[in-house]
Amino acid sequence: MDAGNIIYQKETPIAYDETVGELYDRLSTLGAEAIVEALPAIIEGTNASIPQDESLVTYSPVYF
């Protein structure tokens, strides 16, 4: 669960037939790009901070 403010976000569709490995690889690249895009504004203190609606927070179970 993470109910903290959103400091940067990107959206990406997940294909119905996409495997966990494929999604992992795509999200790794997307995350790296997001850090490069977000860091300058975070360092300068000019980034937006969007509060999350805590009534929509959910827990994700851990599966082994």
C-alpha positions as CSV (number, residue, x, y, z in Angstrom):
1,M,0.0,0.0,0.0
2,D,1.3,3.5,-0.8
3,A,-1.0,6.4,0.0
4,G,1.7,9.1,-0.3
5,N,1.6,12.0,-2.7
6,I,2.2,11.3,-6.4
7,I,5.2,13.2,-7.6
8,Y,5.3,11.8,-11.2
9,Q,3.3,9.2,-13.0
10,K,3.2,7.6,-16.4
11,E,0.5,5.4,-17.8
12,T,0.9,2.3,-20.0
13,P,-1.6,-0.3,-21.2
14,I,-1.1,-3.9,-20.2
15,A,-1.9,-6.3,-23.1
16,Y,-4.2,-9.3,-22.3
17,D,-1.6,-11.7,-23.5
18,E,1.5,-9.9,-22.0
19,T,3.6,-12.1,-19.8
20,V,4.9,-11.1,-16.4
21,G,8.5,-11.1,-17.9
22,E,7.4,-8.9,-20.8
23,L,5.6,-6.5,-18.5
24,Y,8.6,-6.4,-16.1
25,D,11.0,-5.5,-18.9
26,R,8.7,-2.8,-20.2
27,L,8.1,-1.3,-16.8
28,S,11.8,-1.3,-16.1
29,T,12.4,0.8,-19.2
30,L,9.4,3.0,-18.5
31,G,10.6,3.6,-14.9
32,A,14.1,4.5,-16.0
33,E,12.6,7.0,-18.4
34,A,10.3,8.4,-15.7
35,I,13.2,9.0,-13.3
36,V,15.2,10.9,-16.0
37,E,12.1,13.0,-16.8
38,A,11.1,13.7,-13.2
39,L,14.4,14.2,-11.4
40,P,15.2,17.8,-12.6
41,A,11.9,19.1,-11.3
42,I,12.2,17.2,-8.1
43,I,15.7,18.6,-7.5
44,E,14.6,22.1,-8.4
45,G,11.6,21.8,-6.1
46,T,9.2,22.7,-9.0
47,N,7.5,19.3,-9.4
48,A,3.8,19.0,-8.7
49,S,2.7,16.9,-5.7
50,I,-0.8,15.3,-6.2
51,P,-2.4,13.9,-3.1
52,Q,-4.0,10.4,-3.5
53,D,-7.5,9.7,-2.5
54,E,-6.9,7.6,0.6
55,S,-10.4,6.2,0.3
56,L,-9.3,4.3,-2.8
57,V,-6.2,2.8,-1.2
58,T,-6.0,-1.0,-1.4
59,Y,-3.7,-3.7,-0.1
60,S,-2.1,-6.1,-2.6
61,P,-1.7,-9.6,-1.3
62,V,1.7,-11.3,-1.6
63,Y,1.6,-14.6,-3.6
64,F,4.3,-17.2,-3.4
